[in-house]
């Protein structure tokens, strides 16, 4: 790969990000000055958008392939299974996010000169480097729970001339000694906003993070403003994303056999006219699934692969062993429903879907989150119309 080829690839990426309004004008100088490539390991696993698969990219083995993905708007896995293996494993546990997502979140952070930022989830260090270029490295502190990942990011940042302070610790705890911060940005998916982050952000400051429920793996960027008394945060969702989850907040799921050891024969049975698309949406970021997760507490949905035109969609209660299953079939107007346990999970899901429809099928921008010492509450259109999560 020639220098001209590298520059052409970055220029094409920059133009694409600008055209899609992912990259705002105030972040263009940092994009130009801080490429992603110096923060990537020599061996990495990009997600190929065309094939929908994760591929291997080795700088030493095939530089052309490596740099093509490095300057593409794709997520790149940099660690599997918390670092216990050298190659692709079961679960991706550290990554370089898509540039479009990185700059969308930085745009929402709304930073200004003189502000201090705490980043949760250093990863490769590229996001911290972008912030450090904009604000100065003294104004940025980053936290990474994995000591090996933290060590590598610290070295890359120093080599690039932006020696950000990288702390190897649990990001849920934040950085009490460095508080208060003007902004906190998280690059790991959350299921609850830690109280420490609220306490460590100045009144009027912002917390920007990917947040979601255990209903599914999808997240949405939430932009939370700290109240004047510093006791709560509140704000709207601004669009869908999907991040690796904060280690302390990973899904607490016992596994299908713990719920349905003997099959569905003894379950309550009914039918529904709800279609597969109504239930799952038309893509992985369907807002109806996100909205259902906001209304049905402590529930996990999993859609099994389709076989011979049939797909079971499962629902599992996370505080007991309640479960439900909807078996949708191509070409049929009715689906069989099975449910068992203390909760009638399908009834709850159906009620949430009907609520979403009756509310005008709101998008992410109409949904919001408020967090206080008492817990988290979701809302539609305004915080006054909220419910407990």
C-alpha beads as a LAMMPS data file, in Angstrom:
LAMMPS data file: protein, C-alpha beads

389 atoms
388 bonds

1 atom types
1 bond types

-500.0 500.0 xlo xhi
-500.0 500.0 ylo yhi
-500.0 500.0 zlo zhi

Masses

1 110.0

Atoms # bond

1 1 1 0.000 0.000 0.000
2 1 1 1.551 3.291 -1.119
3 1 1 1.438 6.560 0.830
4 1 1 -0.786 7.999 -1.896
5 1 1 -3.105 5.039 -1.517
6 1 1 -3.303 5.520 2.248
7 1 1 -4.101 9.205 1.865
8 1 1 -6.744 8.419 -0.755
9 1 1 -8.423 5.934 1.567
10 1 1 -8.554 8.400 4.458
11 1 1 -9.808 11.178 2.204
12 1 1 -12.606 8.969 0.913
13 1 1 -13.572 8.060 4.474
14 1 1 -13.571 11.723 5.513
15 1 1 -15.752 12.752 2.574
16 1 1 -18.199 9.963 3.322
17 1 1 -18.446 10.919 7.009
18 1 1 -19.001 14.569 6.129
19 1 1 -21.650 13.795 3.511
20 1 1 -23.582 11.655 6.005
21 1 1 -23.171 14.363 8.667
22 1 1 -21.469 11.922 11.035
23 1 1 -18.347 14.107 11.084
24 1 1 -19.088 17.698 12.138
25 1 1 -16.916 20.565 10.929
26 1 1 -15.374 21.197 14.348
27 1 1 -13.961 17.655 14.408
28 1 1 -12.455 17.759 10.902
29 1 1 -9.010 18.993 12.076
30 1 1 -8.758 16.131 14.575
31 1 1 -9.891 13.602 11.981
32 1 1 -7.197 14.871 9.618
33 1 1 -4.454 14.939 12.254
34 1 1 -5.204 11.666 14.071
35 1 1 -5.688 8.630 11.784
36 1 1 -7.080 5.406 13.206
37 1 1 -4.317 3.182 11.801
38 1 1 -1.532 4.018 14.326
39 1 1 -3.840 2.854 17.117
40 1 1 -4.669 -0.534 15.600
41 1 1 -2.767 -3.765 16.356
42 1 1 -0.896 -5.539 13.567
43 1 1 -3.417 -8.402 13.717
44 1 1 -7.093 -7.484 13.833
45 1 1 -10.527 -8.743 12.827
46 1 1 -12.647 -6.229 10.876
47 1 1 -16.327 -6.739 10.187
48 1 1 -16.901 -6.909 6.448
49 1 1 -20.178 -5.129 5.696
50 1 1 -20.692 -6.774 2.295
51 1 1 -20.376 -10.365 3.472
52 1 1 -21.657 -9.808 7.014
53 1 1 -18.702 -11.722 8.443
54 1 1 -15.640 -11.030 10.555
55 1 1 -12.399 -11.374 8.601
56 1 1 -8.739 -11.534 9.591
57 1 1 -6.461 -8.628 8.630
58 1 1 -2.743 -9.033 9.251
59 1 1 -0.510 -6.059 8.467
60 1 1 2.526 -8.252 7.838
61 1 1 0.703 -10.877 5.787
62 1 1 -1.408 -8.616 3.530
63 1 1 -0.872 -4.854 4.029
64 1 1 -3.324 -3.913 1.278
65 1 1 -6.211 -5.705 2.981
66 1 1 -5.137 -4.402 6.384
67 1 1 -5.082 -0.736 5.392
68 1 1 -8.261 -1.024 3.340
69 1 1 -10.170 -2.004 6.475
70 1 1 -8.251 0.402 8.732
71 1 1 -9.577 3.331 6.698
72 1 1 -13.071 1.921 6.206
73 1 1 -16.189 2.725 8.195
74 1 1 -16.295 -0.690 9.857
75 1 1 -15.897 -1.922 13.442
76 1 1 -12.713 -3.872 14.124
77 1 1 -12.344 -6.508 16.830
78 1 1 -8.985 -6.270 18.586
79 1 1 -9.505 -8.825 21.384
80 1 1 -11.510 -12.005 21.908
81 1 1 -12.689 -13.642 25.129
82 1 1 -11.074 -11.082 27.442
83 1 1 -7.665 -11.818 25.971
84 1 1 -7.555 -15.529 26.777
85 1 1 -6.806 -16.494 23.149
86 1 1 -4.746 -15.198 20.240
87 1 1 -7.358 -15.493 17.499
88 1 1 -11.104 -15.397 16.878
89 1 1 -12.965 -16.839 19.828
90 1 1 -16.500 -16.959 21.167
91 1 1 -17.013 -13.337 22.240
92 1 1 -15.420 -10.122 20.978
93 1 1 -14.312 -8.163 24.058
94 1 1 -12.397 -5.142 22.754
95 1 1 -12.603 -3.253 19.499
96 1 1 -12.119 -0.130 17.450
97 1 1 -15.553 1.331 16.794
98 1 1 -16.805 2.421 13.390
99 1 1 -15.479 5.933 12.634
100 1 1 -19.029 7.110 11.930
101 1 1 -20.086 6.045 15.447
102 1 1 -16.974 7.572 17.023
103 1 1 -17.635 10.977 15.493
104 1 1 -21.381 10.875 16.109
105 1 1 -20.685 10.390 19.799
106 1 1 -17.982 13.066 19.865
107 1 1 -20.420 15.458 18.203
108 1 1 -22.998 14.786 20.925
109 1 1 -20.343 15.347 23.607
110 1 1 -20.260 19.032 22.579
111 1 1 -16.806 19.766 23.984
112 1 1 -15.207 23.206 24.214
113 1 1 -11.710 24.460 24.973
114 1 1 -10.857 24.341 28.665
115 1 1 -13.153 21.415 29.454
116 1 1 -11.985 18.149 31.007
117 1 1 -13.201 14.782 29.737
118 1 1 -13.264 11.347 31.346
119 1 1 -13.453 8.468 28.876
120 1 1 -14.685 5.036 29.985
121 1 1 -13.262 2.258 27.814
122 1 1 -9.909 3.196 26.282
123 1 1 -9.771 0.324 23.807
124 1 1 -7.189 1.114 21.130
125 1 1 -6.751 4.693 22.357
126 1 1 -7.959 6.353 19.144
127 1 1 -10.983 8.033 20.719
128 1 1 -8.826 9.397 23.542
129 1 1 -6.315 10.649 20.976
130 1 1 -9.007 12.543 19.077
131 1 1 -10.163 14.185 22.299
132 1 1 -6.580 14.975 23.305
133 1 1 -5.865 16.604 19.940
134 1 1 -8.924 18.811 20.370
135 1 1 -8.567 19.663 24.065
136 1 1 -4.954 18.889 24.969
137 1 1 -3.786 15.619 26.477
138 1 1 -3.808 17.086 30.004
139 1 1 -7.582 17.544 29.730
140 1 1 -8.361 13.904 28.974
141 1 1 -8.317 10.893 31.310
142 1 1 -9.220 7.426 30.037
143 1 1 -10.100 4.266 31.977
144 1 1 -9.627 0.704 30.709
145 1 1 -10.481 -2.370 32.806
146 1 1 -8.124 -4.713 30.929
147 1 1 -4.547 -4.006 32.018
148 1 1 -3.014 -5.389 28.804
149 1 1 -5.328 -3.279 26.631
150 1 1 -4.582 -0.240 28.813
151 1 1 -0.821 -0.807 28.500
152 1 1 -0.986 -1.045 24.702
153 1 1 -3.204 2.048 24.366
154 1 1 -0.960 4.039 26.700
155 1 1 2.054 3.163 24.557
156 1 1 0.301 4.085 21.299
157 1 1 -0.868 7.409 22.689
158 1 1 2.623 8.270 23.899
159 1 1 4.195 7.247 20.584
160 1 1 1.744 9.488 18.742
161 1 1 2.676 12.447 20.949
162 1 1 -0.580 12.543 22.918
163 1 1 0.312 10.994 26.301
164 1 1 -3.163 10.742 27.789
165 1 1 -3.396 9.429 31.347
166 1 1 -4.782 5.882 31.001
167 1 1 -5.951 4.256 34.236
168 1 1 -6.248 0.465 34.439
169 1 1 -9.335 -0.040 36.596
170 1 1 -13.067 -0.709 36.558
171 1 1 -14.728 2.079 34.600
172 1 1 -17.945 1.793 36.632
173 1 1 -16.110 3.505 39.494
174 1 1 -15.003 6.444 37.371
175 1 1 -12.151 8.637 38.620
176 1 1 -13.024 10.198 41.952
177 1 1 -9.573 11.727 42.438
178 1 1 -9.743 13.604 39.140
179 1 1 -13.351 14.781 39.467
180 1 1 -15.255 16.840 38.704
181 1 1 -15.245 16.453 34.912
182 1 1 -17.148 18.548 32.386
183 1 1 -17.889 15.539 30.190
184 1 1 -17.935 11.762 30.511
185 1 1 -18.051 9.575 27.409
186 1 1 -18.391 5.791 27.483
187 1 1 -17.304 3.498 24.663
188 1 1 -18.862 0.371 26.167
189 1 1 -22.539 -0.525 26.223
190 1 1 -24.389 0.137 29.487
191 1 1 -27.490 -1.240 31.132
192 1 1 -27.377 1.252 33.988
193 1 1 -25.648 4.604 34.461
194 1 1 -23.246 4.332 37.418
195 1 1 -23.967 6.740 40.248
196 1 1 -20.252 7.527 40.410
197 1 1 -20.363 9.085 36.947
198 1 1 -23.156 11.435 37.921
199 1 1 -21.323 12.418 41.076
200 1 1 -18.097 13.029 39.137
201 1 1 -19.644 15.283 36.468
202 1 1 -20.136 18.999 37.047
203 1 1 -23.703 20.335 37.239
204 1 1 -24.614 21.261 33.680
205 1 1 -22.103 18.763 32.316
206 1 1 -22.863 15.923 29.931
207 1 1 -22.636 12.156 29.930
208 1 1 -22.740 10.507 26.483
209 1 1 -22.987 6.737 26.413
210 1 1 -24.420 3.735 24.536
211 1 1 -27.301 2.528 26.703
212 1 1 -29.845 -0.227 26.358
213 1 1 -31.762 -2.937 28.193
214 1 1 -31.117 -6.645 28.546
215 1 1 -34.034 -7.256 26.170
216 1 1 -31.524 -7.233 23.308
217 1 1 -27.920 -6.476 22.423
218 1 1 -28.753 -3.172 20.750
219 1 1 -27.869 0.142 22.354
220 1 1 -28.768 3.745 21.652
221 1 1 -26.613 6.796 22.222
222 1 1 -28.038 8.757 25.126
223 1 1 -27.056 12.352 25.872
224 1 1 -27.602 13.073 29.556
225 1 1 -27.332 16.510 31.159
226 1 1 -26.457 16.738 34.839
227 1 1 -29.018 18.701 36.863
228 1 1 -28.060 21.928 38.615
229 1 1 -28.088 20.167 41.988
230 1 1 -25.859 17.399 40.631
231 1 1 -28.245 14.724 41.878
232 1 1 -29.654 13.437 38.588
233 1 1 -29.158 13.260 34.830
234 1 1 -31.720 13.309 32.055
235 1 1 -31.760 13.387 28.276
236 1 1 -32.883 11.896 24.993
237 1 1 -31.647 9.062 22.853
238 1 1 -30.143 10.228 19.581
239 1 1 -29.800 7.057 17.520
240 1 1 -29.019 3.341 17.522
241 1 1 -25.609 1.738 17.971
242 1 1 -24.236 -1.560 19.246
243 1 1 -21.277 -1.792 21.610
244 1 1 -19.505 -4.464 23.593
245 1 1 -20.928 -4.301 27.075
246 1 1 -19.198 -2.976 30.173
247 1 1 -17.825 -6.107 31.829
248 1 1 -19.613 -5.481 35.117
249 1 1 -22.941 -5.132 33.264
250 1 1 -22.903 -8.124 30.952
251 1 1 -26.067 -10.152 30.449
252 1 1 -26.995 -12.320 33.479
253 1 1 -28.532 -15.223 31.532
254 1 1 -28.485 -18.798 32.821
255 1 1 -29.042 -20.378 29.403
256 1 1 -32.020 -21.887 27.598
257 1 1 -31.910 -25.366 29.263
258 1 1 -32.381 -23.778 32.691
259 1 1 -35.708 -22.350 31.519
260 1 1 -37.103 -25.012 29.200
261 1 1 -35.555 -28.344 30.260
262 1 1 -38.476 -30.455 29.041
263 1 1 -39.690 -28.574 25.953
264 1 1 -42.905 -26.597 25.520
265 1 1 -45.417 -29.408 26.069
266 1 1 -46.534 -28.281 29.543
267 1 1 -46.766 -24.552 28.759
268 1 1 -49.897 -22.452 28.355
269 1 1 -50.703 -22.202 24.653
270 1 1 -52.405 -19.564 22.531
271 1 1 -52.013 -17.868 19.151
272 1 1 -51.229 -14.366 17.929
273 1 1 -51.596 -12.467 14.683
274 1 1 -48.426 -10.450 15.358
275 1 1 -46.036 -10.885 12.431
276 1 1 -42.323 -11.599 12.521
277 1 1 -41.528 -8.111 11.243
278 1 1 -43.751 -6.467 13.861
279 1 1 -42.008 -8.449 16.568
280 1 1 -38.402 -8.179 15.411
281 1 1 -38.384 -5.192 13.058
282 1 1 -36.667 -5.122 9.698
283 1 1 -33.095 -4.784 10.943
284 1 1 -30.909 -5.206 14.032
285 1 1 -31.545 -1.597 15.091
286 1 1 -35.348 -1.698 14.875
287 1 1 -36.790 0.873 17.250
288 1 1 -39.805 -1.278 18.111
289 1 1 -37.497 -3.835 19.767
290 1 1 -35.715 -1.094 21.685
291 1 1 -39.055 0.376 22.818
292 1 1 -40.368 -3.022 23.938
293 1 1 -37.223 -3.441 26.028
294 1 1 -37.982 -0.147 27.765
295 1 1 -41.443 -1.380 28.754
296 1 1 -40.791 -5.033 29.639
297 1 1 -38.408 -5.131 32.570
298 1 1 -35.818 -7.845 33.204
299 1 1 -36.524 -9.749 30.028
300 1 1 -34.263 -11.158 27.304
301 1 1 -35.446 -11.768 23.749
302 1 1 -33.620 -14.209 21.483
303 1 1 -34.684 -15.087 17.947
304 1 1 -33.436 -18.489 16.813
305 1 1 -32.287 -19.101 13.216
306 1 1 -35.081 -19.784 10.741
307 1 1 -35.465 -23.388 9.602
308 1 1 -37.874 -24.565 6.909
309 1 1 -39.678 -21.230 7.084
310 1 1 -40.201 -21.363 10.864
311 1 1 -38.498 -19.238 13.533
312 1 1 -38.986 -19.492 17.318
313 1 1 -38.661 -16.179 19.158
314 1 1 -37.900 -16.741 22.828
315 1 1 -38.391 -14.521 25.862
316 1 1 -36.716 -15.224 29.197
317 1 1 -37.393 -13.590 32.570
318 1 1 -34.100 -12.569 34.180
319 1 1 -35.358 -12.522 37.785
320 1 1 -37.150 -15.884 37.701
321 1 1 -37.575 -18.782 35.261
322 1 1 -40.535 -17.409 33.345
323 1 1 -40.336 -17.889 29.595
324 1 1 -42.382 -17.531 26.433
325 1 1 -41.970 -18.585 22.828
326 1 1 -43.659 -17.329 19.671
327 1 1 -43.297 -19.644 16.666
328 1 1 -43.641 -17.574 13.484
329 1 1 -43.938 -19.313 10.126
330 1 1 -43.648 -17.933 6.626
331 1 1 -46.995 -17.601 4.866
332 1 1 -49.109 -18.091 7.997
333 1 1 -51.262 -15.372 9.574
334 1 1 -51.247 -16.911 13.049
335 1 1 -48.287 -17.811 15.226
336 1 1 -48.335 -20.313 18.075
337 1 1 -47.519 -18.889 21.507
338 1 1 -46.230 -20.825 24.516
339 1 1 -45.535 -19.356 27.935
340 1 1 -44.772 -20.625 31.393
341 1 1 -43.762 -19.336 34.817
342 1 1 -44.869 -16.623 37.271
343 1 1 -44.820 -13.925 34.585
344 1 1 -46.887 -14.036 31.416
345 1 1 -44.013 -12.669 29.374
346 1 1 -45.764 -12.777 26.035
347 1 1 -48.670 -10.763 27.441
348 1 1 -46.151 -8.162 28.665
349 1 1 -44.403 -8.017 25.279
350 1 1 -47.696 -7.748 23.427
351 1 1 -48.806 -4.930 25.748
352 1 1 -45.543 -3.073 25.104
353 1 1 -45.903 -3.437 21.350
354 1 1 -49.464 -2.134 21.483
355 1 1 -48.272 0.830 23.589
356 1 1 -45.615 1.653 20.990
357 1 1 -48.196 1.576 18.196
358 1 1 -50.731 3.654 20.137
359 1 1 -47.998 6.251 20.826
360 1 1 -47.476 6.789 17.098
361 1 1 -44.581 4.356 16.722
362 1 1 -42.047 6.784 18.194
363 1 1 -38.447 6.762 17.014
364 1 1 -35.377 6.968 19.226
365 1 1 -35.522 10.759 19.309
366 1 1 -38.837 10.731 21.231
367 1 1 -37.518 8.394 23.916
368 1 1 -35.457 9.468 26.907
369 1 1 -33.820 8.425 30.153
370 1 1 -33.638 9.956 33.631
371 1 1 -31.337 8.621 36.339
372 1 1 -31.565 9.545 40.021
373 1 1 -30.426 7.993 43.284
374 1 1 -33.696 6.025 43.247
375 1 1 -32.951 4.364 39.919
376 1 1 -33.543 4.715 36.185
377 1 1 -36.718 5.839 34.457
378 1 1 -37.522 5.870 30.750
379 1 1 -39.874 8.368 29.171
380 1 1 -41.704 9.305 26.012
381 1 1 -41.482 12.913 24.795
382 1 1 -40.990 14.445 28.263
383 1 1 -39.494 13.318 31.588
384 1 1 -42.812 13.855 33.360
385 1 1 -44.268 10.898 31.434
386 1 1 -41.845 8.298 32.746
387 1 1 -41.859 4.770 34.100
388 1 1 -39.458 2.733 36.190
389 1 1 -36.907 0.491 34.546

Bonds

1 1 1 2
2 1 2 3
3 1 3 4
4 1 4 5
5 1 5 6
6 1 6 7
7 1 7 8
8 1 8 9
9 1 9 10
10 1 10 11
11 1 11 12
12 1 12 13
13 1 13 14
14 1 14 15
15 1 15 16
16 1 16 17
17 1 17 18
18 1 18 19
19 1 19 20
20 1 20 21
21 1 21 22
22 1 22 23
23 1 23 24
24 1 24 25
25 1 25 26
26 1 26 27
27 1 27 28
28 1 28 29
29 1 29 30
30 1 30 31
31 1 31 32
32 1 32 33
33 1 33 34
34 1 34 35
35 1 35 36
36 1 36 37
37 1 37 38
38 1 38 39
39 1 39 40
40 1 40 41
41 1 41 42
42 1 42 43
43 1 43 44
44 1 44 45
45 1 45 46
46 1 46 47
47 1 47 48
48 1 48 49
49 1 49 50
50 1 50 51
51 1 51 52
52 1 52 53
53 1 53 54
54 1 54 55
55 1 55 56
56 1 56 57
57 1 57 58
58 1 58 59
59 1 59 60
60 1 60 61
61 1 61 62
62 1 62 63
63 1 63 64
64 1 64 65
65 1 65 66
66 1 66 67
67 1 67 68
68 1 68 69
69 1 69 70
70 1 70 71
71 1 71 72
72 1 72 73
73 1 73 74
74 1 74 75
75 1 75 76
76 1 76 77
77 1 77 78
78 1 78 79
79 1 79 80
80 1 80 81
81 1 81 82
82 1 82 83
83 1 83 84
84 1 84 85
85 1 85 86
86 1 86 87
87 1 87 88
88 1 88 89
89 1 89 90
90 1 90 91
91 1 91 92
92 1 92 93
93 1 93 94
94 1 94 95
95 1 95 96
96 1 96 97
97 1 97 98
98 1 98 99
99 1 99 100
100 1 100 101
101 1 101 102
102 1 102 103
103 1 103 104
104 1 104 105
105 1 105 106
106 1 106 107
107 1 107 108
108 1 108 109
109 1 109 110
110 1 110 111
111 1 111 112
112 1 112 113
113 1 113 114
114 1 114 115
115 1 115 116
116 1 116 117
117 1 117 118
118 1 118 119
119 1 119 120
120 1 120 121
121 1 121 122
122 1 122 123
123 1 123 124
124 1 124 125
125 1 125 126
126 1 126 127
127 1 127 128
128 1 128 129
129 1 129 130
130 1 130 131
131 1 131 132
132 1 132 133
133 1 133 134
134 1 134 135
135 1 135 136
136 1 136 137
137 1 137 138
138 1 138 139
139 1 139 140
140 1 140 141
141 1 141 142
142 1 142 143
143 1 143 144
144 1 144 145
145 1 145 146
146 1 146 147
147 1 147 148
148 1 148 149
149 1 149 150
150 1 150 151
151 1 151 152
152 1 152 153
153 1 153 154
154 1 154 155
155 1 155 156
156 1 156 157
157 1 157 158
158 1 158 159
159 1 159 160
160 1 160 161
161 1 161 162
162 1 162 163
163 1 163 164
164 1 164 165
165 1 165 166
166 1 166 167
167 1 167 168
168 1 168 169
169 1 169 170
170 1 170 171
171 1 171 172
172 1 172 173
173 1 173 174
174 1 174 175
175 1 175 176
176 1 176 177
177 1 177 178
178 1 178 179
179 1 179 180
180 1 180 181
181 1 181 182
182 1 182 183
183 1 183 184
184 1 184 185
185 1 185 186
186 1 186 187
187 1 187 188
188 1 188 189
189 1 189 190
190 1 190 191
191 1 191 192
192 1 192 193
193 1 193 194
194 1 194 195
195 1 195 196
196 1 196 197
197 1 197 198
198 1 198 199
199 1 199 200
200 1 200 201
201 1 201 202
202 1 202 203
203 1 203 204
204 1 204 205
205 1 205 206
206 1 206 207
207 1 207 208
208 1 208 209
209 1 209 210
210 1 210 211
211 1 211 212
212 1 212 213
213 1 213 214
214 1 214 215
215 1 215 216
216 1 216 217
217 1 217 218
218 1 218 219
219 1 219 220
220 1 220 221
221 1 221 222
222 1 222 223
223 1 223 224
224 1 224 225
225 1 225 226
226 1 226 227
227 1 227 228
228 1 228 229
229 1 229 230
230 1 230 231
231 1 231 232
232 1 232 233
233 1 233 234
234 1 234 235
235 1 235 236
236 1 236 237
237 1 237 238
238 1 238 239
239 1 239 240
240 1 240 241
241 1 241 242
242 1 242 243
243 1 243 244
244 1 244 245
245 1 245 246
246 1 246 247
247 1 247 248
248 1 248 249
249 1 249 250
250 1 250 251
251 1 251 252
252 1 252 253
253 1 253 254
254 1 254 255
255 1 255 256
256 1 256 257
257 1 257 258
258 1 258 259
259 1 259 260
260 1 260 261
261 1 261 262
262 1 262 263
263 1 263 264
264 1 264 265
265 1 265 266
266 1 266 267
267 1 267 268
268 1 268 269
269 1 269 270
270 1 270 271
271 1 271 272
272 1 272 273
273 1 273 274
274 1 274 275
275 1 275 276
276 1 276 277
277 1 277 278
278 1 278 279
279 1 279 280
280 1 280 281
281 1 281 282
282 1 282 283
283 1 283 284
284 1 284 285
285 1 285 286
286 1 286 287
287 1 287 288
288 1 288 289
289 1 289 290
290 1 290 291
291 1 291 292
292 1 292 293
293 1 293 294
294 1 294 295
295 1 295 296
296 1 296 297
297 1 297 298
298 1 298 299
299 1 299 300
300 1 300 301
301 1 301 302
302 1 302 303
303 1 303 304
304 1 304 305
305 1 305 306
306 1 306 307
307 1 307 308
308 1 308 309
309 1 309 310
310 1 310 311
311 1 311 312
312 1 312 313
313 1 313 314
314 1 314 315
315 1 315 316
316 1 316 317
317 1 317 318
318 1 318 319
319 1 319 320
320 1 320 321
321 1 321 322
322 1 322 323
323 1 323 324
324 1 324 325
325 1 325 326
326 1 326 327
327 1 327 328
328 1 328 329
329 1 329 330
330 1 330 331
331 1 331 332
332 1 332 333
333 1 333 334
334 1 334 335
335 1 335 336
336 1 336 337
337 1 337 338
338 1 338 339
339 1 339 340
340 1 340 341
341 1 341 342
342 1 342 343
343 1 343 344
344 1 344 345
345 1 345 346
346 1 346 347
347 1 347 348
348 1 348 349
349 1 349 350
350 1 350 351
351 1 351 352
352 1 352 353
353 1 353 354
354 1 354 355
355 1 355 356
356 1 356 357
357 1 357 358
358 1 358 359
359 1 359 360
360 1 360 361
361 1 361 362
362 1 362 363
363 1 363 364
364 1 364 365
365 1 365 366
366 1 366 367
367 1 367 368
368 1 368 369
369 1 369 370
370 1 370 371
371 1 371 372
372 1 372 373
373 1 373 374
374 1 374 375
375 1 375 376
376 1 376 377
377 1 377 378
378 1 378 379
379 1 379 380
380 1 380 381
381 1 381 382
382 1 382 383
383 1 383 384
384 1 384 385
385 1 385 386
386 1 386 387
387 1 387 388
388 1 388 389
